[in-house]
Amino acid sequence: VELLGFVSKPLLIELHFELYEHVLVHHPFFERYASEYPEVMRPVCHRAIRMESYARGDIVYHAGEQPLKPSMMIVAKGHLGYEQNSGSIDLALGEWVCEPALWMTWTRRGTVTAMDDCKLCVVDAQMFQEIVGRFHHSGYDPRDYAHGFAEAVQQTRACDLSDLASGVEASLAGVGAFAATSSGRKRPSWLTRTS
């Protein structure tokens, strides 16, 4: 670890990209975004991603939380249990929770518990938005994805909303792999920045 102090910043950025990108690409947005905009994903991996470890039985978060640092989490190792409205589901490698936190203000809908020792790849929503908002996107624009995601959430019945992808997945068919469209609606401030 002490040797990392001697590593140049560009090499450290590349190291973080190599460490985290393989976990992020389990998500369709990040898979495409990393292939089209690796120059943006490098600083995202360097500044907006961290790994967190949890032991069996640890509560990762509770339903009803609005965290000070909103984040999306992808299982990098182990299993999580997700409970909402007396139903439960197990999450394994590459599955994620709380994607809405990347695109909008989000209150967590369920409770997540580590089912065994696990590692989560955590995407800091505010840092992700700050980094992505500084780049021009001529093609696959996360602002359009966010807009489509927010529309899908708004069209989903409140009782069907979840921290899991399945909560809005059906409504994201046009957004998922994602043909970008713009409807001219007012967007949150980070979505309108281009410089």
C-alpha positions as CSV (number, residue, x, y, z in Angstrom):
1,V,0.0,0.0,0.0
2,E,2.9,2.4,0.7
3,L,4.1,1.8,-2.8
4,L,0.9,3.4,-4.2
5,G,2.3,6.7,-3.0
6,F,5.1,6.3,-5.7
7,V,2.7,5.5,-8.5
8,S,2.0,8.3,-11.0
9,K,-1.6,9.7,-11.1
10,P,-2.2,8.5,-14.6
11,L,-1.1,5.0,-13.7
12,L,-3.3,5.1,-10.6
13,I,-6.3,6.1,-12.7
14,E,-5.6,3.3,-15.1
15,L,-5.3,0.8,-12.1
16,H,-8.6,1.9,-10.7
17,F,-10.2,1.5,-14.2
18,E,-8.9,-2.0,-14.5
19,L,-10.0,-2.9,-10.9
20,Y,-13.6,-1.6,-11.2
21,E,-14.6,-1.6,-14.8
22,H,-15.1,-5.4,-15.0
23,V,-17.7,-5.2,-12.2
24,L,-19.5,-2.1,-13.5
25,V,-20.0,-3.7,-17.0
26,H,-22.5,-6.2,-15.5
27,H,-24.9,-3.2,-15.8
28,P,-26.0,-2.5,-19.4
29,F,-25.6,1.3,-19.1
30,F,-22.0,1.0,-17.8
31,E,-21.2,-1.7,-20.3
32,R,-22.0,0.5,-23.2
33,Y,-20.7,3.7,-21.6
34,A,-17.3,2.2,-20.8
35,S,-16.9,1.0,-24.4
36,E,-18.0,4.4,-25.9
37,Y,-16.5,6.8,-23.4
38,P,-13.5,5.1,-21.6
39,E,-12.0,8.5,-21.2
40,V,-14.9,9.4,-18.9
41,M,-15.1,6.0,-17.2
42,R,-11.4,6.3,-16.1
43,P,-12.0,9.3,-13.8
44,V,-15.3,7.8,-12.7
45,C,-13.5,4.6,-11.6
46,H,-10.7,6.7,-10.0
47,R,-12.9,9.1,-8.0
48,A,-16.5,7.9,-7.9
49,I,-16.0,4.1,-7.2
50,R,-15.0,2.4,-4.0
51,M,-15.3,-1.2,-2.7
52,E,-17.0,-1.9,0.6
53,S,-16.8,-5.2,2.6
54,Y,-19.6,-6.6,4.6
55,A,-19.7,-9.7,6.9
56,R,-22.5,-12.2,7.0
57,G,-25.5,-10.7,8.7
58,D,-24.4,-7.1,8.3
59,I,-27.2,-4.7,7.3
60,V,-26.1,-2.7,4.3
61,Y,-29.0,-0.3,4.5
62,H,-32.6,-0.1,5.7
63,A,-35.8,0.7,3.9
64,G,-36.8,4.4,4.2
65,E,-33.2,5.7,4.2
66,Q,-32.2,8.8,2.2
67,P,-28.4,8.5,2.6
68,L,-26.2,11.6,2.8
69,K,-24.1,10.1,0.0
70,P,-26.5,8.4,-2.4
71,S,-25.0,5.5,-4.2
72,M,-25.7,2.5,-6.5
73,M,-24.2,-0.8,-5.4
74,I,-23.1,-3.8,-7.5
75,V,-22.3,-7.2,-6.0
76,A,-18.6,-7.9,-6.6
77,K,-18.4,-11.0,-4.4
78,G,-20.8,-12.9,-2.2
79,H,-24.6,-12.6,-1.9
80,L,-27.0,-10.0,-0.6
81,G,-30.5,-10.5,0.6
82,Y,-33.1,-7.8,-0.4
83,E,-36.4,-7.6,1.5
84,Q,-39.3,-5.3,0.7
85,N,-42.9,-5.6,1.7
86,S,-42.5,-9.1,3.2
87,G,-40.9,-10.4,0.0
88,S,-37.3,-11.3,-0.4
89,I,-34.8,-12.0,-3.2
90,D,-31.1,-13.0,-3.2
91,L,-28.6,-11.0,-5.2
92,A,-25.4,-12.5,-6.6
93,L,-22.3,-11.4,-8.5
94,G,-23.0,-8.6,-11.0
95,E,-26.5,-7.8,-9.7
96,W,-27.2,-4.3,-8.3
97,V,-29.4,-2.2,-6.1
98,C,-30.3,1.5,-6.0
99,E,-29.6,2.5,-9.6
100,P,-32.2,5.2,-9.2
101,A,-29.8,7.1,-6.9
102,L,-27.6,7.8,-9.9
103,W,-30.3,9.5,-11.9
104,M,-32.7,11.1,-9.3
105,T,-33.4,11.7,-5.6
106,W,-34.2,8.3,-4.2
107,T,-35.4,6.9,-0.9
108,R,-34.4,3.3,-0.4
109,R,-37.4,1.0,-0.7
110,G,-36.1,-2.2,0.9
111,T,-33.6,-3.5,3.4
112,V,-30.3,-5.1,2.2
113,T,-28.4,-7.7,4.3
114,A,-25.1,-9.5,3.6
115,M,-26.0,-13.2,3.3
116,D,-22.3,-14.1,3.5
117,D,-19.0,-12.2,3.4
118,C,-19.3,-9.9,0.4
119,K,-17.8,-7.0,-1.4
120,L,-19.8,-4.3,-3.1
121,C,-18.7,-2.0,-5.8
122,V,-20.2,1.3,-4.7
123,V,-20.8,4.1,-7.2
124,D,-21.0,7.5,-5.5
125,A,-23.9,9.2,-7.3
126,Q,-22.9,12.8,-6.7
127,M,-19.3,12.3,-7.8
128,F,-20.5,10.2,-10.8
129,Q,-22.8,13.1,-11.8
130,E,-20.1,15.7,-11.3
131,I,-17.6,13.8,-13.5
132,V,-20.0,12.9,-16.2
133,G,-21.5,16.4,-16.3
134,R,-18.1,17.8,-17.3
135,F,-17.9,15.9,-20.6
136,H,-19.6,16.5,-23.9
137,H,-21.4,13.4,-25.2
138,S,-22.0,13.3,-28.9
139,G,-23.7,9.9,-28.9
140,Y,-24.6,7.8,-25.9
141,D,-25.5,10.5,-23.5
142,P,-26.2,9.6,-19.8
143,R,-28.4,12.7,-19.6
144,D,-30.8,11.0,-22.0
145,Y,-30.6,7.7,-20.2
146,A,-31.3,9.6,-16.9
147,H,-34.3,11.3,-18.5
148,G,-35.7,8.0,-19.7
149,F,-35.0,6.3,-16.4
150,A,-36.8,9.1,-14.5
151,E,-39.8,8.8,-16.9
152,A,-39.9,5.1,-16.4
153,V,-39.9,5.5,-12.6
154,Q,-42.7,8.1,-12.9
155,Q,-44.8,5.7,-15.0
156,T,-44.3,2.9,-12.5
157,R,-47.0,2.5,-9.8
158,A,-45.6,3.5,-6.4
159,C,-46.3,0.1,-4.9
160,D,-44.2,-1.5,-7.7
161,L,-41.1,0.7,-7.1
162,S,-38.1,-1.1,-5.8
163,D,-34.3,-0.7,-5.4
164,L,-34.0,-3.5,-7.9
165,A,-33.7,-3.2,-11.6
166,S,-37.0,-5.1,-12.1
167,G,-39.0,-2.2,-10.6
168,V,-38.7,-0.2,-13.8
169,E,-37.0,-2.6,-16.2
170,A,-40.1,-3.2,-18.4
171,S,-40.5,0.6,-18.9
172,L,-36.9,0.9,-19.9
173,A,-37.1,-1.1,-23.1
174,G,-36.5,2.0,-25.2
175,V,-33.9,3.3,-22.8
176,G,-32.1,0.1,-21.8
177,A,-29.5,-0.5,-24.5
178,F,-30.8,2.8,-25.3
179,A,-31.7,4.8,-28.4
180,A,-31.2,8.4,-27.2
181,T,-34.1,10.8,-27.7
182,S,-34.7,14.2,-26.3
183,S,-38.2,15.4,-25.4
184,G,-37.2,19.0,-24.4
185,R,-38.4,18.6,-20.8
186,K,-36.5,20.5,-18.1
187,R,-33.8,18.4,-16.6
188,P,-32.0,18.5,-13.2
189,S,-29.0,20.9,-13.2
190,W,-26.3,18.2,-13.4
191,L,-28.1,16.8,-16.5
192,T,-28.0,20.1,-18.4
193,R,-24.2,20.8,-17.9
194,T,-22.1,20.3,-21.0
195,S,-18.8,21.9,-20.0
